[in-house]
């Protein structure tokens, strides 16, 4: 005969020792549709990938996660997408087990769809002496309300007696500041409405 024996053998759950969070796409337009892409890689104490590990994702408002919880693949990786309607830098966090990693994700204003959202005269009725300016404030934003920094604003008047201070002529192109605003000064040598 033959001899047989049995013995119980147990395997322990692999403990998460490391998580690395990377952004494969960052700097998307803050339109609420175009996504940044993030990937969490989960490994054990020997840097071997851990498959089927739950990864929980969190992000600071107003960022929205496409998936708040995922499971790692055979390579120990879980991928998610993030969208925002606000431009700026936001914290993104991935957690697996007791370990977490944080990255900063960025969204930019939609320059392609920039529009002047406000144009107001802030200083009016200056003397028509060619040197004392009236002032105006132009505000440029994208469709979701993010200010557009560095937007070119073409300014023109139909009166030859008016001059923009920066250009010394009746037309000029200037850029908005970090707040999406442009302060414009202009003078006239004739008392008139422009």
C-alpha positions in Angstrom: 0.0 0.0 0.0 -0.1 3.6 -0.1 0.1 6.0 2.8 -1.8 9.4 2.8 -1.8 12.3 5.2 -3.5 15.6 5.3 -2.4 18.8 6.9 -4.2 22.2 6.9 -2.2 25.1 5.3 -3.2 28.7 5.6 -2.3 31.9 3.7 -2.5 35.3 5.3 -3.8 38.4 3.6 -1.0 40.4 1.9 -0.6 43.7 3.8 -0.3 46.9 1.8 3.1 48.5 2.5 3.3 51.1 -0.2 1.0 53.1 -2.4 2.3 55.4 -5.2 -0.1 58.0 -6.7 0.8 59.3 -10.2 -1.1 61.6 -12.6 -0.9 60.4 -16.2 -2.9 63.4 -17.3 -3.0 66.7 -15.5 -3.9 70.3 -16.3 -7.2 69.6 -18.1 -9.7 72.3 -18.8 -12.1 73.0 -15.9 -15.3 72.4 -17.9 -16.7 69.6 -15.8 -16.2 67.1 -18.6 -12.5 66.9 -19.6 -10.8 64.6 -17.0 -7.4 64.4 -15.4 -6.2 60.7 -15.0 -4.7 59.3 -11.8 -3.2 55.9 -11.0 -2.5 54.3 -7.7 0.0 51.4 -7.5 -0.3 49.2 -4.5 2.6 47.0 -3.4 3.6 44.8 -0.4 6.7 45.0 1.8 8.8 43.4 -1.0 7.5 45.8 -3.6 5.4 43.1 -5.3 2.0 44.3 -6.7 -1.1 43.5 -4.8 -4.0 42.5 -6.9 -7.7 42.9 -5.7 -6.8 45.5 -3.1 -9.5 48.2 -2.5 -8.4 51.7 -3.2 -10.5 54.6 -1.9 -10.2 58.0 -3.6 -10.9 61.4 -2.2 -10.5 64.9 -3.6 -11.1 68.4 -2.4 -14.2 70.2 -3.6 -15.1 71.2 -6.3 -13.3 68.3 -7.9 -15.5 65.3 -8.7 -14.2 61.7 -8.9 -15.5 59.4 -11.6 -15.0 56.4 -9.2 -14.5 56.8 -5.5 -13.6 53.2 -4.8 -11.8 50.8 -7.1 -10.0 47.4 -6.9 -6.4 47.0 -8.1 -5.7 44.8 -11.2 -3.1 42.1 -11.5 -0.4 44.8 -11.7 -1.5 46.3 -8.4 -2.9 49.4 -10.2 -6.2 51.2 -9.9 -7.1 54.2 -12.2 -9.6 56.9 -11.8 -10.6 60.1 -13.6 -11.2 63.5 -12.0 -13.1 66.5 -13.4 -13.7 70.1 -12.1 -15.6 73.2 -13.1 -13.2 75.4 -11.2 -9.6 76.2 -12.2 -6.9 75.7 -9.7 -4.8 73.1 -7.7 -6.6 70.5 -5.7 -5.6 67.7 -3.4 -6.2 64.1 -4.6 -5.7 61.2 -2.2 -5.7 57.4 -2.7 -5.9 55.0 0.3 -5.4 51.2 0.5 -5.4 49.5 3.8 -3.8 51.9 6.3 -1.5 53.5 3.7 -2.3 56.6 1.6 -0.7 58.9 -0.9 -1.5 62.4 -2.0 -0.9 64.4 -5.2 -1.9 67.8 -6.4 -4.1 67.8 -9.5 -4.5 71.0 -11.6 -7.3 72.3 -13.8 -7.1 75.4 -16.0 -9.6 77.9 -17.3 -11.1 77.4 -20.7 -9.3 80.0 -22.8 -10.8 78.8 -26.0 -14.3 80.0 -24.9 -13.2 83.1 -23.1 -15.8 85.9 -23.0 -16.0 89.5 -21.6 -18.4 89.1 -18.6 -18.1 92.7 -17.4 -17.1 96.0 -18.8 -17.6 99.0 -16.5 -16.3 102.5 -16.4 -14.8 103.0 -12.9 -13.6 106.6 -13.2 -15.8 108.9 -15.3 -16.2 112.6 -16.2 -12.5 113.4 -16.2 -11.5 116.7 -17.7 -11.0 116.5 -21.5 -7.4 117.8 -21.3 -5.7 114.8 -22.9 -3.9 113.9 -19.7 -6.5 113.1 -17.0 -7.8 109.6 -17.7 -11.2 108.0 -17.3 -10.8 104.4 -16.2 -12.6 101.2 -17.1 -12.4 97.6 -15.8 -12.8 94.6 -18.2 -13.4 91.1 -16.8 -12.8 88.0 -18.9 -14.1 84.5 -17.8 -14.7 81.1 -19.3 -18.2 79.6 -19.5 -18.0 78.1 -16.0 -17.0 81.4 -14.4 -13.2 80.9 -14.1 -11.2 84.1 -14.7 -9.0 84.0 -17.8 -5.4 85.2 -17.1 -3.4 86.5 -20.0 -6.4 86.9 -22.4 -5.8 89.4 -25.2 -8.5 92.1 -25.1 -8.8 94.3 -28.2 -9.9 97.9 -27.3 -11.0 100.5 -29.8 -12.9 103.7 -29.9 -14.4 105.5 -32.9 -13.2 109.0 -31.9 -9.8 110.2 -33.1 -9.4 112.5 -30.0 -9.4 109.5 -27.6 -6.2 107.8 -26.7 -5.5 104.7 -24.5 -2.8 105.5 -22.1 -0.8 102.4 -22.8 -0.9 102.8 -26.5 -1.1 106.6 -27.1 -3.7 105.8 -29.8 -7.4 104.9 -30.3 -6.8 101.1 -30.5 -4.8 98.8 -28.4 -4.5 95.1 -27.4 -3.8 94.4 -23.7 -3.8 91.3 -21.5 -5.8 90.5 -18.4 -4.1 89.9 -15.1 -4.2 86.8 -12.9 -7.8 87.7 -11.8 -9.0 87.8 -15.5 -9.2 91.6 -15.3 -7.8 94.5 -17.3 -7.7 98.1 -16.0 -7.8 100.5 -18.9 -7.1 104.2 -18.8 -8.0 106.5 -21.7 -8.0 110.3 -22.3 -9.8 112.6 -24.6 -9.1 116.2 -25.8 -12.8 116.9 -26.5 -15.6 116.9 -24.0 -17.9 114.2 -25.5 -19.5 110.8 -24.9 -17.6 107.8 -26.3 
